[in-house]
Amino acid sequence: MRTLFSASVFALAAIATTASAQAEVELSGNVALTTDYHWRGVTQSNQDLAVQGGFDLATDSGFYAGVWASSVDFAAVSDASDTDTNLEVDFYAGYAGEFGEGFGFDVGVINYQYPDSDDADLDFTEVYAGISKSAGIADFGATGYYDFDNETFYLDTSAGLAFSEQFSASVGVGKYLDGFDEYTNYNIGGTFSVEGFDLDLRWYDNDSDGADDNIVFSIAKSL
């Protein structure tokens, strides 16, 4: 959920506000395989394969909720290297809508759980608020996240271009404005959709000490 959430928070907003008129509630799912699970410019799977998937429940009034899970390996994360947790499960809920001409908003809460982390206290909760703007083939967005447990504030910004129904490109820049050494991370890549699958190739990097950049390939499918 972490990587997909920051990249698709406004996609969820679109789902929530365009749910089928014939039904008050819409259920959807997703599965993905990625060569490296990145979250805010840092590997969560020790630069190895990760399997991911989740379910979303959206209402035509704008409220939504969901659950998402991914395999993890924190061996490369210094402050969690003493844990052998292999699973992340995220629960989230929020409200999304539109205002003005081409503007969208999204507010909610997300809880990150690591059920097999034994005695390590890795669980935490964030609240978020975001705004987006659609202008023809271009989309822009910014979302702020506040972590109550670690008392951090993170700002994520993104811009995307849809060149066709099959191909789009996007760039993201995120920064911890408070906490976690206030590092900045970057990503840029493209997504090609074919036969119901989304193929994404993306470069990640951040400016923290000792960080390694990485190119990640992901295959995702909506259910």
C-alpha positions in Angstrom: 0.0 0.0 0.0 2.7 2.4 0.8 4.2 3.0 -2.6 0.9 2.5 -4.5 -0.9 4.7 -2.0 1.3 7.7 -2.5 1.1 7.3 -6.2 -2.6 6.6 -6.5 -4.3 8.6 -3.8 -6.1 10.6 -6.4 -6.9 7.5 -8.4 -8.9 6.4 -5.4 -10.5 9.8 -5.3 -11.7 9.2 -8.9 -13.0 5.8 -8.0 -14.9 7.2 -5.0 -16.5 10.1 -7.0 -17.4 8.1 -10.1 -18.8 4.9 -8.6 -21.5 3.4 -10.7 -24.8 5.2 -10.6 -26.6 1.8 -10.4 -25.0 0.9 -7.1 -24.2 2.8 -3.9 -21.1 0.7 -3.2 -18.3 -0.5 -5.5 -15.8 -3.2 -4.6 -12.5 -3.5 -6.5 -9.2 -5.3 -6.0 -5.6 -5.2 -7.2 -2.6 -7.5 -7.3 1.0 -6.7 -8.3 4.5 -8.1 -8.5 7.4 -5.7 -8.3 11.2 -6.1 -8.5 11.6 -3.9 -5.4 9.1 -2.4 -3.0 10.0 1.3 -2.7 8.3 3.6 -0.2 9.3 7.3 -0.1 12.6 6.5 -1.9 13.6 3.7 0.4 13.5 0.0 -0.3 11.1 -2.0 1.8 12.1 -5.4 0.4 15.9 -5.2 0.5 15.9 -4.6 -3.3 14.2 -7.9 -3.9 10.9 -9.1 -5.4 7.7 -8.2 -3.5 4.1 -9.5 -3.9 1.3 -7.1 -3.2 -2.4 -6.8 -3.3 -5.5 -5.3 -1.8 -9.2 -4.5 -1.9 -11.0 -1.1 -2.0 -14.6 -0.3 -1.1 -15.9 3.0 -2.5 -19.3 4.7 -2.2 -20.8 7.1 -4.6 -20.9 9.7 -1.9 -17.1 9.9 -1.8 -16.3 7.7 1.2 -13.9 4.8 0.7 -12.0 2.2 2.7 -9.5 -0.5 1.9 -6.9 -2.9 2.9 -3.6 -3.6 1.2 -0.7 -6.0 1.9 2.9 -6.5 0.7 5.8 -8.8 1.5 8.7 -6.9 3.1 12.3 -7.4 4.1 13.8 -4.6 6.3 17.4 -5.9 6.2 18.6 -2.8 4.5 16.7 -0.4 6.8 19.1 0.6 9.6 16.5 1.3 12.2 14.7 -2.0 11.6 17.5 -4.3 10.8 17.0 -6.3 13.9 13.6 -7.5 12.8 12.6 -10.4 10.6 9.2 -9.2 9.7 8.0 -10.4 6.3 4.6 -8.8 6.0 3.0 -5.3 5.9 -0.8 -4.9 6.1 -2.3 -1.4 5.7 -5.8 -0.3 6.6 -7.1 3.0 5.3 -10.3 5.1 5.0 -11.1 8.5 3.7 -13.3 10.9 1.8 -12.7 12.2 -1.7 -14.5 14.7 -3.9 -14.2 17.5 -6.5 -14.5 21.2 -6.3 -14.0 24.1 -8.7 -13.0 23.2 -12.3 -10.8 20.1 -12.5 -9.8 20.1 -8.8 -10.0 17.2 -6.4 -9.4 16.6 -2.7 -8.8 13.6 -0.6 -8.6 13.3 3.2 -8.2 10.2 5.4 -6.2 8.0 7.7 -4.0 5.0 7.1 -2.7 2.5 9.7 0.4 0.4 8.9 0.7 -3.0 10.6 3.5 -5.5 10.8 1.8 -8.5 12.3 4.9 -10.8 12.4 7.4 -8.2 13.8 7.5 -9.9 17.2 8.6 -7.5 19.9 9.6 -4.7 17.5 7.2 -1.8 17.6 6.9 -1.0 13.9 3.2 -0.2 13.6 2.2 3.5 13.0 -0.7 5.7 11.9 -0.8 8.6 9.5 -3.5 11.1 8.6 -3.4 12.7 5.2 -4.9 15.5 3.1 -4.3 16.1 -0.6 -5.4 18.2 -3.5 -5.2 17.5 -7.2 -5.7 19.3 -10.5 -6.6 17.9 -13.9 -5.7 19.9 -16.9 -6.3 18.1 -20.2 -3.7 15.3 -20.5 -1.8 16.5 -17.4 -2.5 15.8 -13.7 -0.9 17.4 -10.7 -1.1 16.5 -7.0 0.2 17.2 -3.6 -0.5 15.3 -0.3 0.7 15.9 3.2 1.0 13.0 5.7 1.3 13.4 9.5 2.6 10.4 11.5 1.3 10.6 15.1 3.6 7.8 16.4 6.9 9.2 15.0 5.8 12.8 14.9 6.9 13.3 11.3 5.4 15.3 8.4 5.9 14.2 4.8 4.9 16.1 1.7 4.5 14.2 -1.6 4.1 15.9 -4.9 3.5 14.4 -8.4 2.8 15.3 -12.0 1.7 13.0 -14.8 1.0 13.1 -18.5 -1.4 10.7 -20.3 -0.1 10.4 -23.8 -2.8 7.8 -24.7 -5.2 5.4 -23.1 -2.3 2.9 -23.0 0.7 5.0 -22.1 1.4 7.6 -19.4 4.4 9.0 -17.6 4.8 10.6 -14.2 7.3 12.2 -11.9 7.2 12.4 -8.1 9.2 14.4 -5.5 8.7 13.8 -1.8 10.3 15.3 1.3 10.1 14.8 5.1 9.6 18.4 6.3 9.9 17.2 9.9 11.7 14.0 11.1 13.7 11.2 9.5 16.6 13.6 8.7 14.3 15.6 6.4 15.6 13.8 3.3 14.2 14.3 -0.2 13.4 11.5 -2.7 12.6 11.4 -6.4 11.0 9.0 -8.9 10.3 9.1 -12.6 8.9 6.5 -14.9 6.2 5.4 -17.3 3.3 3.0 -17.3 2.0 1.0 -20.3 -1.3 -0.8 -20.1 -1.9 -3.9 -22.2 -4.5 -6.7 -21.9 -5.7 -5.5 -18.5 -2.1 -5.3 -17.0 -0.2 -2.2 -16.1 3.5 -2.4 -16.7 5.5 0.2 -14.9 9.2 1.0 -15.2 10.5 3.6 -12.6 13.7 5.1 -11.3 14.0 5.9 -7.6 16.6 7.9 -5.6 16.9 10.0 -2.5 19.5 12.3 -1.0 20.1 10.6 2.4 23.5 9.4 3.2 24.5 6.0 1.8 21.3 5.8 -0.3 21.4 3.8 -3.6 19.2 4.6 -6.6 17.3 1.8 -8.2 15.3 1.0 -11.3 12.1 -0.9 -10.5 9.8 -2.9 -12.8 6.2 -3.7 -11.7 3.3 -5.6 -13.1 -0.1 -4.8 -11.7 -3.7 -5.8 -12.5 -7.0 -4.5 -11.3 -9.6 -7.1 -10.3 
